[in-house]
Amino acid sequence: MLGLNKKDTSLFILVLLLVVFAPFLLNPFPENSELAQFNAGYPDLMQRFLIFGIFAIGFNILFGLTGYLSFGHAAFLGVGSYAGVWMMKLLTMNVVPAIIISVIFAGLFSVVVGYISLRRSGIYFSILTLAFAQMSFSLAYSVLTPITNGETGLQLALDDPRVLGVSQVDGSIPPANFFGLPMRESFELTMGGWLFTFNVGYYLCAVVMMIAFYIAIRIFRSPFGMMLRAVKSNQQRMNFTGLNSKPYTLAAFVISGMYAGLAGGLMVAMDPLAGAERMQWTASGEVVLMTILGGAGTLIGPVLGAGFIKYFENIFSKINDNILYGWFSGLPEGIADFLVFVIHPFIGKGWHLTLGIMFMLIVIFLPGGIMEGFERIGRLFKRKPSSKESSGGNPSAAPAE
């Protein structure tokens, strides 16, 4: 299907089903349940799952295939965001031109950064990309303030021209839309004690994410992807054969940067605001964690890693002492106080500690990330043929020469 082999087709269909039915899958607990706070099926968070999944897919094309570790990929996310907001300010509130221009500007910027940074490899390449990202972050706060609006961030205004649209609707800024469909428009479905929300913005992100995922599969399975793996395996030996690896690594870098710009454009489509903090080194480090946590070099691993980290950031961090006391209300007061005292450092603002411990354990025991864990589980359920079966029913039969 769509030029994919059987295994990749199955993976694509699985991801498609997970994305389509995410509003149900991410809301496993009834609204009135004490466990409802673990539900993640609300539009803003589901959009973040997909947007950062796209970001991680693009980063994985560079890091997972070539082994080049970029510490400055958030710069392309930020450039894409700024370009998208400017398109909404000058042209139209339709999100399609904003997304397209975000990809274009991020791609152009990544050509410049990649051309310079790829003159070095290893840690020197990583430091160069980090330097470019921090320069971009600093410029957005200072010299480029007329373009980026500095610390306040770039926002829409009532007096924006919007050549192909309207500047105001009933005295307010018109909403971002997809050919007339507002991004924030939602439909709610109540089934018993469960509430499911279907959001226009989420499903637009879902369509874009599936296209991005399909392109990534084709890149992984193409001769171009094979050349990138050769770069990762032994770039020096590849150069000795007479093949110039630079065009391949630069192409991978630019494609990866365009994926980051696409993520930045989708962020703007969901919330028309861009700030320099999106270029900060912590944002670049986050996508590195997502990719390694899910499984670098795998197709779906970075998406799972992105979902894992964003879930912790938005759900686990909201647990506080009051919620813990509610959970332990049936226990004696002294035991409840002790349990809250023990758990307190790992929740709320301490969610980074919990995430760090889990990341450490995964890296130590599952070097291949979450996907390696799934593979190990899959191998446990595979039936091993007996010696009798493997010899065709005759234990004494010798293998053919």
Buried (B, 14 or more C-beta within 10 A) or exposed (E): EEEBEEEBBEBBEEBBEBBEEBBBEBBBBBEEEEEBEBBBBBBEBBBBBBBBBBBBBBBBBBBBBBBBBBBBBBBBBBBBBBBBBBBBBBBBBBBBBBBBBBBBBBBBBBBEBBEEBBEEBEEEBBBBBBBBBBBBBEBBBEEBBEEBBBEEBBBBEEEBEBEEBEBEEEEEBBEBBBEEBBBBBBEEEEEEEBBBBBBBBBBBBBEBBBEBBBBBBBBBBEEBBEBBBBBBEEBEEBEEEEBEBBEBBBBBBBBBBBBBBBBBBBBBBBBBBBBBBBBBBEBBBBBBBBBBBBBBBBBBBBBBBBBBBBBBBBBBBEBEEEBBBEBBEEEEEEEBEEBBEEBBEBBBEBBEEBBEEEBEEBEEEBEBBBBBBBBEEEEEEEEEEEEEEEBEEEEEEEEEE
